[in-house]
Amino acid sequence: MKKLIFILICLAVLGSLSCGEKEVSFQAKEESSGLFLIVQSGKYGYIDRSGKYLINPQFDIAEDFHEGLAQVESGNKRGYIDKTGKYVWNPQD
């Protein structure tokens, strides 16, 4: 576990990963939800500790999870999602 966190912090210091033609970056800060916020090709999503995509990058803006919810924005509409990516508060202006 410590080794994984160390690797994630090192990658964050480097700024981003290059994956073919797509660039991926992420925040090394681990949330209590166990999800990490990432940015891929300008869209935000979430991965787990193993690097598996749990919520594909699809949001223009996204925040960390707090109390099981994260605020996200697509276009000019904001809403809240749960840890599965399902809207619990539908997007609104």
C-alpha positions as CSV (number, residue, x, y, z in Angstrom):
1,M,0.0,0.0,0.0
2,K,2.8,2.4,0.9
3,K,4.6,1.5,-2.3
4,L,1.5,2.3,-4.4
5,I,1.0,5.7,-2.7
6,F,4.7,6.5,-3.2
7,I,4.5,5.6,-6.9
8,L,1.3,7.7,-7.3
9,I,3.0,10.7,-5.6
10,C,6.1,10.3,-7.9
11,L,3.9,10.2,-11.0
12,A,2.0,13.3,-9.8
13,V,5.3,15.2,-9.3
14,L,6.2,14.4,-12.9
15,G,3.0,16.0,-13.9
16,S,1.4,13.5,-16.2
17,L,1.6,10.2,-18.0
18,S,1.8,9.8,-21.7
19,C,-0.5,7.0,-23.0
20,G,0.0,6.9,-26.7
21,E,-1.6,10.0,-28.1
22,K,-3.7,10.6,-24.9
23,E,-2.4,12.3,-21.9
24,V,-3.5,11.3,-18.5
25,S,-2.9,13.1,-15.3
26,F,-4.3,12.6,-11.8
27,Q,-4.3,13.8,-8.3
28,A,-2.3,11.7,-5.9
29,K,-4.4,12.7,-2.9
30,E,-6.4,9.6,-1.8
31,E,-9.9,10.3,-0.8
32,S,-11.8,8.3,1.8
33,S,-13.9,7.1,-1.1
34,G,-10.8,5.2,-2.4
35,L,-11.2,7.0,-5.8
36,F,-8.6,9.2,-7.5
37,L,-9.6,12.1,-9.7
38,I,-8.0,11.9,-13.2
39,V,-7.9,14.1,-16.3
40,Q,-7.7,12.4,-19.7
41,S,-7.8,14.5,-22.9
42,G,-9.3,17.4,-21.0
43,K,-12.1,15.3,-19.4
44,Y,-12.4,14.3,-15.7
45,G,-13.1,10.9,-14.4
46,Y,-12.1,8.6,-11.5
47,I,-9.9,5.5,-11.0
48,D,-9.4,3.1,-8.1
49,R,-6.2,2.3,-6.3
50,S,-5.3,-0.3,-9.0
51,G,-5.7,2.2,-11.8
52,K,-9.0,0.7,-13.0
53,Y,-11.4,3.2,-14.5
54,L,-14.5,3.3,-12.3
55,I,-16.1,6.4,-13.8
56,N,-14.8,7.1,-17.3
57,P,-13.5,10.6,-18.1
58,Q,-16.6,12.5,-19.3
59,F,-16.9,15.6,-17.2
60,D,-15.6,19.1,-18.0
61,I,-15.0,19.8,-14.3
62,A,-15.1,17.4,-11.4
63,E,-14.3,17.6,-7.7
64,D,-13.1,15.1,-5.1
65,F,-15.7,13.0,-3.3
66,H,-17.0,14.2,0.0
67,E,-19.5,12.1,2.0
68,G,-20.0,9.8,-0.9
69,L,-20.8,12.5,-3.5
70,A,-18.8,14.5,-6.0
71,Q,-19.8,17.7,-7.8
72,V,-19.3,17.5,-11.6
73,E,-20.0,19.8,-14.5
74,S,-20.7,19.0,-18.2
75,G,-21.3,22.0,-20.5
76,N,-22.8,24.7,-18.2
77,K,-24.7,22.3,-16.0
78,R,-23.6,21.0,-12.6
79,G,-24.8,18.1,-10.6
80,Y,-23.7,15.5,-8.1
81,I,-22.7,11.9,-8.7
82,D,-22.2,8.9,-6.4
83,K,-19.2,6.5,-6.5
84,T,-20.8,4.6,-9.4
85,G,-21.0,7.7,-11.5
86,K,-24.8,7.8,-11.3
87,Y,-26.4,11.3,-10.9
88,V,-28.0,11.7,-7.5
89,W,-28.7,15.4,-8.2
90,N,-29.4,15.9,-11.9
91,P,-27.3,18.5,-13.8
92,Q,-28.7,22.1,-13.6
93,D,-27.6,25.5,-14.7
